[in-house]
Amino acid sequence: MLVETKARVGVFAIALGAYLPQFPSLVPEFEGQYADFKKRIPDTVELIDGGLVTTKELAAAAGDRFRAADVDLVILQLLTYATSYNMLPAVRDLDVPVVLVNLQKKRAPDYEHTDTATWLGTLYACGAVGEMVADLERAGKRHAVITGVAEGGDPHAQAEIEDWCKAAQVRRRFRDLNLAQIGRPYPGMMDLYIDETNLYHRMGVYTKQFDWEKMWAIADDITDETAVRTKAQDILDTFDIEGGGTIEKVWDMAKYVVAFERWVKDERLGFVASHYDGFAQGKAGVLDSMLIPAFSMLIKQGVACAVEGDIKVAMAMSILKTIAGTGQLSEMYSIDFDQDICIIGHSGSGDADISEKKPTMKIVPVFHGKTGGGYLTQFYPHLGPVTYLGITQDRDGHFKFVVAEGVNEPGPIFTFGDTNMRTRFTCGAREFCDRWSEAGPTHHMAAASGKHIDTILKVAKIFNVPVDIVTR
C-alpha cells in the first residue's frame, strides 16, 4: 500500500475468578492458553492486550486500554465458564463488534481420567458463550462467535480470526486516511451525489476537496529525473502500449505519477474520486489525456481511484483491495442472452492486479461522454470466481452494501479499450440484472477476484451497515 495503516485489535481472555483459588493449577494453564492464543492474531494488525480478566475491575482496565487505542475490533478468548461481568466492562463504551472465540484446548475428553480442574481448564470453553451473546444483545453490541479447538490446529477457526482482522483493517483505513474529491461528480448522475458530512459521521471517511487548477500544476516542481525514469519503467512494465512504448513516450505521465504519489502521502489519501468537465486545453489537456493510466498506477498501490466523481464506488474498491488484494471499477455493460452471460466492466482507471495478462494502453480521440481524449487502459480480469460490491444509500442517508458472487468465463470481449468481464451468475443473467437493480445500488460497483461475501459481511458488521446478497 502506498499509504500504510494497521488495524488495532483489542484482545483479552476471561475466566471465572472463583475457580482460581479452588484449583491453583488453572492459573498457569490459562496463562499458557492465552499466550498461545495471542500468537493466532496475525502480525498484520496491532494487538492491544487487555490481559487475562477474572474480575470486573480487570475488565474495566481492559476497556480503558481499548478505548485509549481506539480499537477497530475486540476478540475475546473464552477460557472456561465466566460470568458476563468479566466481559461487559471491557466493551461497554465501544462501538465495534466483539468476536467471541470459543476455542477448546482438547479435541475430546478422556472421560475416565478427567477431574474437575482438567474439565474446567481444557474442556469447558463453550459454557459461557450463550450468556455473553445474551448480554451483548441487551447492551446493543454487535457480535460473532467462532467455535473451534486448539489441539491439532484448527484451520477454520484460524481463517475466521484472520478474516476478522482483514475486516478490521478496512475500518482503520477509513478512519486514518482521507478521500480526495477533485472536481465534482458527473453532471446528472444523482445516484453518485453524496453528503460528505454524513459520510464522515457514518463511515468515518473525511473528504478533502481539490480544484483541477491545483492538479494541473502538481508536477511542476518534480525535478528528480532518476525517480521519473524509474517510474516510467514501472509504467512500461505494467502496460503494453499500442504502437510501442518508450521511456521518452511516457516521461510526462511518469512525472505526474511521481507527483501524485507524493501528494497521496502528504495528504494521507486512501481514496480519490475525480471528474473533469472543462475544455481539456493546454496543461489541462495534457493531464486529462494521461489521467487514466496515471490513476491506474495509484490503484496498483492500494489507492482507490474512481472516475466520474463516484465516492461510493471508491469506498467499495478500497474495501475489496484491502480484503482481497484487487479492486476493479465496474458497471453493467451488456447482456449476452444467447450465452446467459452478463458483460461487466468500465472505461477508465483499473487495477493491474486483477489482470491475468499485461494490461494494454491505447490512445483514443475522444473519451465517450466526457471531455477530451487520450489514453484508455484495458485490463483482462482473471477467469474463475469473482465478487461484486456496490455501496448505496437509503432516503435517510444510511449506507448499504450490495454484493454478488459469480464466475468469469472465457469468451469474446469488446476490444475498443474498455475493461470487461463475462460473468455467469447462478441465478442467470436476466435474474441477476433484475435483483441487482432492485437492490438500488449506484450504477458503479467494484470487482475482485475470488469469493469474498463472507468477509464483506464482517466488514459490514464492523461498520454496522446492512447487506443485500443478490446471489452466491
C-alpha positions as CSV (number, residue, x, y, z in Angstrom):
1,M,0.0,0.0,0.0
2,L,1.3,3.5,-0.9
3,V,0.0,4.7,2.5
4,E,0.1,2.1,5.2
5,T,-2.3,1.7,8.1
6,K,-2.6,-1.1,10.7
7,A,-5.8,-2.1,12.4
8,R,-5.9,-2.1,16.2
9,V,-7.5,-5.2,17.6
10,G,-8.3,-5.5,21.3
11,V,-7.7,-9.0,22.7
12,F,-8.4,-10.4,26.1
13,A,-9.4,-13.6,27.8
14,I,-11.8,-14.4,30.6
15,A,-12.2,-17.0,33.3
16,L,-14.3,-17.1,36.5
17,G,-12.2,-15.8,39.3
18,A,-13.9,-18.1,41.9
19,Y,-12.2,-21.1,40.3
20,L,-8.6,-19.9,40.7
21,P,-8.2,-20.3,44.5
22,Q,-10.1,-23.6,44.3
23,F,-7.9,-25.1,41.6
24,P,-4.4,-23.3,41.6
25,S,-3.3,-25.3,38.6
26,L,-5.7,-23.3,36.5
27,V,-3.6,-20.1,36.7
28,P,-0.6,-21.3,34.7
29,E,-2.9,-23.3,32.5
30,F,-4.9,-20.2,31.5
31,E,-1.8,-18.0,31.2
32,G,-0.3,-20.5,28.8
33,Q,-3.5,-20.8,26.7
34,Y,-3.8,-17.0,26.5
35,A,-0.2,-16.6,25.4
36,D,-0.8,-19.2,22.7
37,F,-4.0,-17.6,21.6
38,K,-2.3,-14.2,21.1
39,K,0.0,-15.9,18.6
40,R,-3.0,-16.6,16.5
41,I,-3.6,-12.9,15.9
42,P,-1.8,-12.0,12.6
43,D,1.0,-9.5,12.8
44,T,-0.7,-7.5,10.1
45,V,-2.7,-5.9,12.9
46,E,-1.6,-4.1,16.1
47,L,-2.6,-6.2,19.1
48,I,-3.9,-4.2,22.1
49,D,-3.6,-6.6,25.0
50,G,-6.4,-6.4,27.6
51,G,-4.9,-9.3,29.6
52,L,-6.4,-12.3,31.4
53,V,-9.5,-11.0,33.0
54,T,-11.0,-12.7,36.1
55,T,-12.8,-9.7,37.8
56,K,-15.0,-6.8,36.9
57,E,-12.1,-4.4,37.8
58,L,-9.7,-6.1,35.4
59,A,-12.4,-6.0,32.7
60,A,-12.8,-2.2,33.3
61,A,-9.0,-1.8,33.0
62,A,-9.0,-3.7,29.7
63,G,-11.8,-1.4,28.5
64,D,-9.7,1.7,29.3
65,R,-6.9,0.3,27.2
66,F,-9.2,-0.5,24.3
67,R,-10.8,3.0,24.3
68,A,-7.4,4.7,24.5
69,A,-6.2,2.8,21.5
70,D,-9.5,3.4,19.5
71,V,-9.6,-0.3,18.6
72,D,-11.3,-1.4,15.4
73,L,-12.4,-4.8,16.8
74,V,-12.4,-6.8,20.0
75,I,-11.5,-10.5,20.1
76,L,-12.4,-12.3,23.3
77,Q,-11.0,-15.7,24.2
78,L,-13.3,-17.8,26.4
79,L,-11.0,-20.0,28.5
80,T,-13.7,-21.6,30.7
81,Y,-17.0,-20.6,32.2
82,A,-17.1,-16.9,33.3
83,T,-19.9,-14.6,34.2
84,S,-20.6,-11.7,31.8
85,Y,-19.3,-9.1,34.2
86,N,-15.9,-10.3,33.2
87,M,-16.7,-9.1,29.6
88,L,-19.1,-6.2,29.7
89,P,-17.0,-3.5,31.3
90,A,-14.3,-4.1,28.7
91,V,-16.7,-3.4,25.8
92,R,-19.5,-1.3,27.2
93,D,-18.2,2.0,25.7
94,L,-17.0,0.7,22.4
95,D,-18.8,0.8,19.1
96,V,-17.1,-2.2,17.4
97,P,-18.1,-5.9,17.1
98,V,-17.0,-8.4,19.8
99,V,-15.8,-11.7,18.4
100,L,-16.2,-14.5,21.0
101,V,-13.7,-17.2,20.3
102,N,-14.8,-20.5,21.9
103,L,-11.6,-22.4,21.4
104,Q,-11.5,-25.6,23.5
105,K,-8.0,-26.8,24.3
106,K,-8.5,-30.6,23.9
107,R,-10.3,-32.2,21.0
108,A,-12.2,-34.7,23.2
109,P,-12.4,-35.7,26.9
110,D,-10.5,-38.7,28.4
111,Y,-13.7,-39.4,30.3
112,E,-12.2,-41.9,32.9
113,H,-9.2,-39.7,33.8
114,T,-10.7,-36.2,33.7
115,D,-11.0,-34.4,37.1
116,T,-12.7,-31.1,37.8
117,A,-9.6,-29.0,37.2
118,T,-8.9,-30.7,33.9
119,W,-12.5,-30.2,32.8
120,L,-12.6,-26.6,33.7
121,G,-9.2,-25.9,32.3
122,T,-9.2,-27.7,29.0
123,L,-12.8,-28.8,28.1
124,Y,-15.3,-26.1,29.1
125,A,-14.8,-23.1,26.8
126,C,-18.3,-23.4,25.5
127,G,-20.1,-22.9,28.7
128,A,-20.4,-19.1,28.7
129,V,-21.0,-18.3,25.0
130,G,-24.7,-18.0,25.2
131,E,-24.6,-15.8,28.3
132,M,-22.1,-13.5,26.6
133,V,-24.2,-13.1,23.5
134,A,-27.4,-12.6,25.5
135,D,-25.8,-9.7,27.4
136,L,-24.1,-8.2,24.2
137,E,-27.6,-8.2,22.7
138,R,-29.1,-6.4,25.7
139,A,-26.2,-3.9,25.5
140,G,-26.8,-3.3,21.8
141,K,-23.4,-4.6,20.8
142,R,-22.6,-6.3,17.5
143,H,-21.1,-9.8,18.0
144,A,-19.9,-13.0,16.3
145,V,-18.9,-16.5,17.6
146,I,-16.1,-18.7,16.5
147,T,-16.1,-22.2,17.9
148,G,-13.0,-24.4,17.5
149,V,-10.3,-26.5,19.1
150,A,-6.6,-25.8,19.8
151,E,-5.3,-29.3,19.9
152,G,-4.1,-30.4,16.5
153,G,-4.7,-27.0,15.0
154,D,-8.0,-25.7,13.6
155,P,-7.7,-24.1,10.1
156,H,-11.3,-23.0,10.1
157,A,-11.1,-21.1,13.4
158,Q,-7.7,-19.6,12.3
159,A,-9.1,-18.5,9.0
160,E,-12.1,-16.8,10.7
161,I,-9.8,-14.9,13.1
162,E,-7.6,-13.7,10.2
163,D,-10.8,-12.8,8.2
164,W,-12.0,-10.6,11.0
165,C,-8.6,-8.9,11.2
166,K,-8.8,-8.1,7.4
167,A,-12.2,-6.6,8.0
168,A,-10.9,-4.5,10.9
169,Q,-8.2,-3.2,8.5
170,V,-10.9,-1.7,6.4
171,R,-12.2,0.4,9.3
172,R,-8.7,1.6,10.1
173,R,-8.0,2.7,6.6
174,F,-11.4,4.6,6.5
175,R,-10.6,6.3,9.8
176,D,-6.9,7.1,9.2
177,L,-6.9,8.1,5.6
178,N,-8.7,10.8,3.6
179,L,-10.7,10.9,0.5
180,A,-9.7,13.4,-2.3
181,Q,-12.6,14.8,-4.4
182,I,-11.3,16.5,-7.5
183,G,-13.9,18.5,-9.3
184,R,-17.4,17.2,-8.9
185,P,-19.5,14.2,-9.9
186,Y,-20.5,13.7,-13.5
187,P,-23.4,16.1,-14.1
188,G,-26.8,14.5,-13.6
189,M,-25.5,11.2,-12.1
190,M,-27.6,11.8,-9.0
191,D,-27.0,8.3,-7.7
192,L,-23.4,9.3,-7.1
193,Y,-24.2,12.6,-5.2
194,I,-23.3,12.4,-1.5
195,D,-23.3,14.4,1.7
196,E,-19.6,14.4,2.8
197,T,-20.5,15.3,6.4
198,N,-22.9,12.4,6.6
199,L,-20.2,10.2,5.0
200,Y,-17.8,11.2,7.8
201,H,-20.3,10.6,10.6
202,R,-21.5,7.2,9.3
203,M,-18.4,5.7,7.6
204,G,-15.5,7.6,9.2
205,V,-14.1,8.9,5.9
206,Y,-13.1,12.6,5.7
207,T,-13.3,14.3,2.3
208,K,-10.7,16.8,1.1
209,Q,-11.7,19.0,-1.9
210,F,-9.2,19.8,-4.6
211,D,-9.6,22.0,-7.7
212,W,-8.3,20.9,-11.1
213,E,-6.2,24.1,-11.3
214,K,-4.1,22.7,-8.5
215,M,-3.8,19.3,-10.1
216,W,-2.5,20.7,-13.4
217,A,0.5,22.2,-11.6
218,I,1.1,19.2,-9.3
219,A,4.2,18.0,-11.3
220,D,5.8,21.4,-11.9
221,D,8.4,21.0,-9.2
222,I,9.3,17.4,-9.9
223,T,13.0,17.6,-10.8
224,D,14.3,14.2,-9.8
225,E,14.9,12.7,-13.2
226,T,16.0,9.4,-11.7
227,A,12.7,9.0,-9.9
228,V,10.8,9.9,-13.1
229,R,12.8,7.4,-15.2
230,T,12.2,4.7,-12.6
231,K,8.5,5.4,-12.7
232,A,8.5,5.5,-16.5
233,Q,10.0,2.0,-16.5
234,D,7.3,0.9,-14.0
235,I,4.6,2.1,-16.3
236,L,6.2,0.2,-19.2
237,D,6.4,-2.9,-17.1
238,T,2.8,-2.5,-16.1
239,F,1.2,-1.8,-19.6
240,D,1.6,-2.8,-23.2
241,I,1.3,0.4,-25.1
242,E,-0.3,0.4,-28.6
243,G,2.3,1.3,-31.1
244,G,5.1,0.5,-28.7
245,G,6.3,2.3,-25.6
246,T,9.5,4.1,-24.6
247,I,10.6,5.9,-21.5
248,E,10.5,9.1,-23.5
249,K,6.9,8.4,-24.7
250,V,5.6,8.1,-21.1
251,W,8.0,10.6,-19.5
252,D,5.3,13.3,-18.8
253,M,3.0,10.6,-17.5
254,A,5.7,9.3,-15.2
255,K,6.3,12.8,-13.9
256,Y,2.7,13.2,-12.9
257,V,2.6,9.7,-11.3
258,V,5.6,10.7,-9.1
259,A,3.8,13.9,-8.2
260,F,0.6,12.0,-7.4
261,E,2.4,9.6,-5.2
262,R,3.9,12.4,-3.2
263,W,0.5,14.1,-3.0
264,V,-1.1,10.9,-1.7
265,K,1.5,10.5,1.0
266,D,1.4,14.2,2.0
267,E,-2.4,14.3,2.2
268,R,-2.7,10.7,3.5
269,L,-5.1,9.6,0.9
270,G,-6.7,6.2,0.5
271,F,-9.4,7.2,-2.0
272,V,-9.7,9.5,-5.0
273,A,-12.9,10.4,-6.8
274,S,-12.5,12.7,-9.8
275,H,-14.3,14.1,-12.8
276,Y,-13.1,16.8,-15.3
277,D,-15.6,18.7,-17.3
278,G,-13.5,21.5,-18.7
279,F,-12.1,22.3,-22.1
280,A,-9.1,20.0,-22.0
281,Q,-6.7,22.5,-23.5
282,G,-3.1,23.4,-22.6
283,K,-1.9,21.8,-19.3
284,A,-5.5,20.7,-18.6
285,G,-5.5,18.7,-21.8
286,V,-2.1,17.1,-21.1
287,L,-3.1,15.9,-17.6
288,D,-6.6,14.8,-18.7
289,S,-5.2,12.7,-21.6
290,M,-3.0,10.7,-19.2
291,L,-5.1,10.6,-16.1
292,I,-6.5,7.1,-16.6
293,P,-3.1,5.3,-16.7
294,A,-1.7,7.6,-14.0
295,F,-4.5,6.8,-11.6
296,S,-4.2,3.1,-12.5
297,M,-0.7,3.2,-11.2
298,L,-2.1,4.5,-7.9
299,I,-4.7,1.8,-7.8
300,K,-1.9,-0.8,-8.2
301,Q,-0.5,0.6,-4.9
302,G,-3.8,0.5,-3.0
303,V,-5.2,3.9,-3.6
304,A,-8.8,3.5,-4.9
305,C,-9.3,5.9,-7.8
306,A,-12.8,6.2,-9.1
307,V,-13.9,8.0,-12.3
308,E,-17.0,10.3,-12.7
309,G,-16.5,11.5,-9.1
310,D,-18.1,8.4,-7.5
311,I,-17.1,8.5,-3.9
312,K,-19.2,5.4,-3.0
313,V,-17.5,3.1,-5.6
314,A,-14.1,4.4,-4.4
315,M,-15.0,3.1,-1.0
316,A,-16.1,-0.2,-2.5
317,M,-12.9,-0.5,-4.4
318,S,-10.9,0.2,-1.3
319,I,-12.8,-2.5,0.7
320,L,-12.1,-5.1,-1.9
321,K,-8.5,-4.1,-2.4
322,T,-7.9,-4.3,1.4
323,I,-9.6,-7.7,2.0
324,A,-9.0,-9.4,-1.4
325,G,-5.9,-7.7,-3.0
326,T,-7.9,-6.5,-6.0
327,G,-10.5,-3.7,-6.6
328,Q,-11.7,-3.0,-10.1
329,L,-14.2,-0.3,-11.0
330,S,-17.1,-1.9,-13.0
331,E,-20.7,-1.4,-14.1
332,M,-23.3,-3.4,-16.0
333,Y,-22.1,-3.2,-19.7
334,S,-24.3,-5.6,-21.7
335,I,-26.0,-9.0,-21.6
336,D,-25.3,-11.9,-23.9
337,F,-28.7,-13.5,-23.8
338,D,-27.6,-16.4,-26.1
339,Q,-24.9,-17.3,-23.6
340,D,-26.8,-16.2,-20.4
341,I,-23.7,-14.1,-19.6
342,C,-23.5,-10.6,-18.1
343,I,-20.9,-8.3,-19.6
344,I,-19.5,-6.2,-16.7
345,G,-16.7,-3.6,-16.9
346,H,-15.9,0.1,-17.3
347,S,-13.9,2.6,-19.1
348,G,-11.1,4.3,-17.2
349,S,-8.6,3.5,-14.5
350,G,-8.2,-0.1,-13.3
351,D,-6.3,-2.5,-11.1
352,A,-3.4,-4.3,-12.7
353,D,-3.5,-6.9,-10.0
354,I,-6.9,-8.2,-11.3
355,S,-5.5,-8.7,-14.8
356,E,-4.4,-12.2,-15.9
357,K,-2.3,-10.8,-18.6
358,K,-0.5,-7.5,-19.1
359,P,-3.0,-4.6,-19.4
360,T,-3.0,-2.5,-22.6
361,M,-3.0,1.2,-23.2
362,K,-4.1,2.9,-26.3
363,I,-4.9,6.5,-27.5
364,V,-8.4,7.4,-28.5
365,P,-9.6,10.7,-30.0
366,V,-12.5,11.1,-27.6
367,F,-13.5,9.8,-24.1
368,H,-17.1,8.8,-24.7
369,G,-19.5,11.1,-22.8
370,K,-16.6,13.2,-21.4
371,T,-14.3,16.0,-22.4
372,G,-11.1,15.4,-24.4
373,G,-9.3,12.2,-25.4
374,G,-6.1,10.4,-24.7
375,Y,-5.0,7.1,-23.1
376,L,-7.5,4.3,-22.4
377,T,-6.5,1.3,-20.4
378,Q,-7.9,-2.2,-20.8
379,F,-7.4,-4.9,-18.1
380,Y,-8.1,-8.6,-18.5
381,P,-9.6,-9.9,-15.3
382,H,-8.9,-13.4,-14.0
383,L,-11.2,-16.2,-15.0
384,G,-13.0,-18.0,-12.2
385,P,-14.8,-16.8,-9.1
386,V,-15.5,-13.0,-8.9
387,T,-17.1,-10.9,-6.2
388,Y,-19.0,-7.6,-6.9
389,L,-19.6,-5.0,-4.2
390,G,-21.8,-1.9,-4.6
391,I,-22.4,0.8,-1.9
392,T,-25.6,2.8,-1.9
393,Q,-27.8,4.8,0.5
394,D,-31.4,5.0,1.6
395,R,-33.6,8.0,1.8
396,D,-32.3,8.8,5.3
397,G,-28.6,8.7,4.3
398,H,-27.8,5.3,5.8
399,F,-25.4,3.2,3.8
400,K,-26.0,-0.3,2.4
401,F,-23.7,-2.9,0.8
402,V,-24.9,-4.8,-2.3
403,V,-22.9,-7.9,-3.1
404,A,-22.9,-10.8,-5.5
405,E,-20.6,-13.7,-6.5
406,G,-20.3,-15.1,-9.9
407,V,-17.8,-16.8,-12.2
408,N,-15.8,-15.1,-15.0
409,E,-15.8,-17.3,-18.1
410,P,-13.7,-17.2,-21.2
411,G,-15.1,-15.9,-24.5
412,P,-15.1,-12.9,-26.7
413,I,-14.9,-9.4,-25.2
414,F,-15.1,-5.9,-26.6
415,T,-11.9,-4.6,-28.0
416,F,-12.4,-0.8,-28.0
417,G,-10.2,-0.2,-25.0
418,D,-12.5,-0.8,-22.0
419,T,-12.2,-3.5,-19.4
420,N,-15.0,-6.1,-19.4
421,M,-15.7,-9.5,-17.9
422,R,-18.0,-12.3,-19.0
423,T,-19.7,-13.2,-15.7
424,R,-22.1,-16.1,-15.2
425,F,-24.4,-16.0,-12.1
426,T,-26.2,-19.0,-10.6
427,C,-29.5,-17.1,-11.0
428,G,-29.0,-16.3,-14.7
429,A,-28.2,-13.0,-16.4
430,R,-31.7,-11.7,-16.6
431,E,-32.5,-12.5,-13.0
432,F,-29.2,-11.0,-11.8
433,C,-29.9,-7.8,-13.6
434,D,-33.3,-7.6,-12.0
435,R,-32.1,-8.5,-8.5
436,W,-29.0,-6.2,-8.6
437,S,-31.0,-3.3,-9.9
438,E,-33.8,-3.8,-7.4
439,A,-31.3,-3.5,-4.6
440,G,-30.8,0.1,-5.6
441,P,-27.1,0.4,-6.0
442,T,-25.3,3.2,-7.8
443,H,-24.6,2.2,-11.4
444,H,-21.0,1.5,-10.5
445,M,-19.7,-1.4,-8.4
446,A,-16.2,-2.8,-7.6
447,A,-15.0,-6.2,-8.6
448,A,-12.4,-8.6,-7.0
449,S,-11.1,-12.0,-8.0
450,G,-12.3,-14.8,-5.7
451,K,-15.3,-15.3,-3.4
452,H,-15.4,-12.7,-0.6
453,I,-19.0,-12.2,0.6
454,D,-18.3,-13.8,4.0
455,T,-15.5,-11.3,4.6
456,I,-17.7,-8.4,3.3
457,L,-20.3,-9.4,5.9
458,K,-17.7,-9.0,8.6
459,V,-16.8,-5.5,7.2
460,A,-20.5,-4.6,7.2
461,K,-20.9,-5.7,10.8
462,I,-17.9,-3.5,11.8
463,F,-19.5,-0.5,10.1
464,N,-23.0,-1.5,11.2
465,V,-24.5,-1.4,7.7
466,P,-27.0,-3.9,6.2
467,V,-26.1,-6.1,3.2
468,D,-28.2,-7.2,0.3
469,I,-26.8,-10.6,-1.0
470,V,-28.0,-10.7,-4.6
471,T,-26.6,-14.2,-5.5
472,R,-23.8,-16.6,-4.5
